[in-house]
Amino acid sequence: MTQTPGLLASYGLDPGLAQERLRCVYYVDLYQVSGSQVAEQVMEQMGETWTGNPWEALSHLPALPRRVLLLDHCDEALQTMEPAHARRLRELTAHHALIIATERDPADLMPRREVLSPLVQVLRPYRLGLLERKEAEELFRQPAREVGIELEPEVVDFFIRVLGRHPYLLLLGGEALFNWLQDPERRSRLCTDPWLQEEARFRIRMHPAVQDFLDYIWKGLSEEERNALGRVLEGQPILPRQRLRLERAALIESSEEGLRVFSELFAEEARERLQAPQPPRLEEQLPPLSGLEGQLLEYLRARPGHACTYTELVHALWGPQAKVEEKKRALDALIYRVRQRIREATGSRWEYIRNIRGKGYVFTPPPYPR
């Protein structure tokens, strides 16, 4: 444990709790430190010695004891970080934990070509597990305490029920209602006024980051998991494997009444999505195609997201003896006609068949909400 546990409180961690649960916590200030110097700064703060490349030494730290690295003021470091170094940090998370503090979203800080970097995905706080009840209460109270407001237990209890014990959702809920909660009269009426409760729920749910979070959770669920979640909402039993998956995803938990969804807010979102009419699939909209048009569409649809080269498509349609250069114009014309048939049948502007310049085509079905 470093000599700076008090710094953890500013980031939602109780120093006493950290000392009790974590073995080695290190605070590293990266203010005005470039991306290439991050490994050196971290190794020095941990008191580690190395020879050669500090990034190589950092990535080969022993798995035990587990380290928690609180990297503060990381904006410049992320903005100037090379892809190889971002990959090293990502690999570090296999055995150790990173708490990275920035003024802006990491995806905005890193160059555009790196927005899909595995590091940025790791930094997304969506997949955090549920907190213990006491931890959740403290996390929700802490921002208010910093401005001299002590939230009443009944108010905190209301928001724990609505938001659940997911740390990211709790922080977003507090952010959405930060100014709203500073009114003592409103807080005193909250737990007895249904209209005020509805207003609070609405304000939280309309927060753009909350919408992104709920959408992210929903899109990550399989059809079976969504159906199982619907059964939980109706108070019906689910299979053991379904329960295990949903519990591992921190979406359901046990209560005295049985299984329940972790958050009233997400339960409301899930009900609406499950009851919403499903858009027809392409198979239900598109009339059967014959000849080469039908063969082409069937071939592409069987390989969604796969880049089908010109050679692959020409040989699939005209046989392995066909010469690609001779058939390429015929293939392009065929693609055009199939696109037109899809557009006429679906009435959608979505580009199902996309061109990969100089290589071929890829079939990309739209991301329908399910």
N, C-alpha and C positions, 0 to 999 in steps of 0.2 A: 504494500500500500504506500502511495506517495505521501508526502507531507502536505498535500493540498486537497484533502477531501472536502473542505468547505466549498470549493469551487463547483462541486457536483450539484449543490442545491439549486444553483441558477439554471440548471438544465433538467429540473424535475426529479432529481434523485436525492433522497434523504441520505446525508453522509453516514448516519448510524446504520441505516439499512444496507448501504453499500459495503461498509466495513464488515457487516455480519454475513453478507451473501457472496461477496466477490473477493477473489484472492489478491489480484494485483490490478490496481487502477492507476493509470498514468494520465496526467494532464499535460498536453503539449500545445503551446501557443505558437500558431503558424502565421501570425500577423506579418504581412509583407514577405512571406517565404514563398519562393517559386515552387512549382510542382516537382522539379528535379531534386530539390533539397529536402523534401518531406521525410524520406527514409532516414537521412542523416540526423535530422532534428528528433525524430522518434527514438532512434537508437541511443542518442546521447541522453535524452530524458530518462530512458529506462536504465541507464548506466551500463549499457552493453558495449563491448569492444568488438571490433571487426577489422578485417583486412580486405582490401579490394573494394568491390562494389557494395555500398550500404543497402541497396535495394535487394541484392541477392541475399545478404545476411538477414535482412528483415523477413524475407519470405521463408527462410529456413529456421525461424525461431521454433524451439520445441513446443509441442502442443500443451504441455503442462509446465508450470501453472497457467491456467487460462488468464489472459490479459484483457483488460478493458481499456481502450485508448480513447480518451476524450480529446479530439482534435479541434481546437478553437480557432476562429478567424480563418477559415479555409477558403475564402472566396478567391484570392489570388492563386493559391496552390492548385485549386481545381481548374481555374481558367487557363493556367499555363501547363497543365499536366499532360504528358505524352501518353498515348494509348498503352504502351508497354508498362508504364508505371501504374496506370489505373488498373491494369490487369493484376499487377502484383498486390495492390491493396485488396482487390476482390478475393484473391487466393488466400489472403491473410484471414478473411472472415470464416474460413473453414474451421478454425480452432479458437479464434479470438474475436472479440466484439469491438466494433468501431462506433463511436458516437461523434458524428461530424457536424459541427456548428457552422452555419453560413448565414449571410444576410439575405441571399437570394437562393432560389431553387437550383440545386446542382445541375439539373438538365439545362438551365439557362446559362449557367456559368461555363460549362464545358463547350468547346467548339461544336458547331453544328454536326460535323461528321462523327462526333462521338456521343450524340444524344442517346443512341441505343447501346452505349457501352454497358457491359455487365456491371461496372462500378455504379453507374447511375441507377441501375435496377436494384442493386443492393441497398442504395441509400434511400430508396422509396420506403416509407415507414408503414406500408399497408399490411404487411404480413406479420406484424408483431402479435404475440399472444396476449391472453387476458391477464390483467393484474389481479392481485389479491384485493379484497374489498378495502382494506385500510390503505393500501397503496393507491388505489383508484381515487379514494376520497382526498388524499393528500395532493395528488397530481392535479385534481380539479380546483382545490383550494389555493394552491401555491400562487398562480398568477394574480388572483384577487388580493392575496396578502401583501404582494409586492407594492400595491397601491393603497394599502391601509384598509382593506375591506375583509372582514371575517364573515364568510358565508354561513348562514344558519344551517344546522344539521338537516332540517327538513328540506331545504333548498338543494343541498348536495345530494340527499337521498333521491329526490325527484329526478335530477339529471343523471345519476348513476342508473336509474331504471330506464330512462329514455335512451341514453347513449351506450349503456353497457359498461364493461370494464376494459375496453380496448383503449390503450393509451393514446393512439392517434385520433380516434373519434372523440375522446374526452377533450383533448387539446383543441380540436376544431370546434367543438360545441362551445367551449369557453371563449374561443376567439370570436365566434359568430355573435355571442351575446355579451361580450365584455362590457360595452357601454350600457347595455340594457340592464345588466345585473347591478350596476352601481346605484340604481334608484332603490333606497330602502323600503319605500312604500310598495313598489312593485314586488320586491322580494317577499314582503310580509303577506301579500295577497296570493302569491304564486300557488301555494299548495292547497288553496281552498277555492280558487277561481278557475273553473274549467276553460273559460274563454282565454284567460291569460296563459294557461298551459298550452292551449292550441296555438296561440301566437308564438310562444317559445319554440314549440316543435316546428312550426312553419319557418321561422327565421333560421333555425339550424339547418333544416332540410334544403333550404334555398341557397345555402352557402355553396359556392362553386366547388370548393375542395371537398365538401361533404358529398356532393353529387358525384364527383370523380371517384371518391372512395367507394361509395355504394355500387357504382357501375363496375368498378374494378373487381369487387368481390363477386358480383353476379356473373360477369363474363368468365370468371375462372371456374365456375361450377359446371359439372357435366349435367346432362339431362336427368340422369338417375339421382344425382345429388339435389337437383332442384325439386324433383318430385318428392324426395325424402324430406326435404325442408318443408314442403307443403303439408306433408303428413304430420310433422311436428307442430306446425301452426294450427292444425285441426285437432291436436291431442291424440293422434293415432300412433300406433307402434311402428317402428321401422326396423329393418334388418340390422344385425350386429355390425356387419361390415359398413353399412351406411352410417350408423351412429359413430363408428370409429373415425371414418373420414371427416364427418362434420365436426366432431370434437377436436380432431387434430388441426382442422382449419379454424378452430376457436369460434365456430358459428353457433354451436348449441352448448348447453350446459345442463347439469342436473339440478332440480329444485325439489321442494317437498311435494309439488303437484306432478312431478315427472320431468320430462325433457322440455326445455324451452329455448327459444332463440335468444342469443346473447344480448340483444338490444331491441327495445320496443320500436325504435326508429327503423332499424333494418327489417324487423318483422313487418312493419307497415309497408316498406318498400317491396319486400318479397311478395306479400299478398297482392299488391297491385300488379306486379310483373307476372305473377302466375295467372291472374285473372284476365290480363289483357289479351285481346284477340291476337293470335299469331299470324304474321304475314304469310301468305302462301309461298311455298318453296318454288324454286325455278321449275322443278319437275311438274308441279301442278299448274303452272302458267303456260309453259311452252308446249305447243303442239308437236307431235312426233315429226322429226325431220327424216327425210329419206336420202339415199345415195351418199355421196361424199360429205354432204352437210351433216347428216346424222352421224356418220362415222367419226368426223372431226370433233363434233360436240361431245360425243360419248367418250372419245379418247381423252379429251381435255378435262372433262368433268370427273373422270376417274382418277385424275392426278392434280387436285387443287393445290395451288402454291408451288407446284413443280415447274421449273423452267424447261419447257419442251423445245428443243432445238429445231431449226429448219430441217436438218437431216433426219431427225427422229420422226417428225411429222410427215415428211415426204415419203419416207419408207413405210410408215404405218398406213398411209392412204394409197400409195401407188406401188408398193412393193419394194424390196431391198435392191432391185436392179435399177430403179428409177434414179435419174441424175438430178441432183438437188438444184443446180443452176437452171436446168430446163424447166423444172416444176415450181420454182419459187414464186413466179408471178401468178401462176394458177393457184398456189396456196394462199397468197395474199388476197386474191379475189374471193376465194372460198371463205376466208376469215371475215372479209367485209360482209358477205351475204349472211353468214351466221350471226354476226353482230346485229345486223338489221333485223333478222327474225327475232332475236332475243329482245331487242328494243321495242319492236311492235307488240310482242306478246306480253311483256312485263310493264310497259309504260314507264320504265325506270331509266334514268341517265347513268346508272351505275355501269362501269366498264367491266363486264365479266371477263372478257378476253383482252389481256393487255400485251402490248408489244414490248419485247426486251431488245432494245436497239442492237442490231448486228448479230443477234443470237437466235431469237425465236419468239415464242408466245407463252403466256402463263394464264391459267384459269384462276380467277380470284372471286369467289362468291362473296356477296356482301355480308357484313357482320350483323346479321339479324339478331335483335334481342330475343332470347328464348325464355 
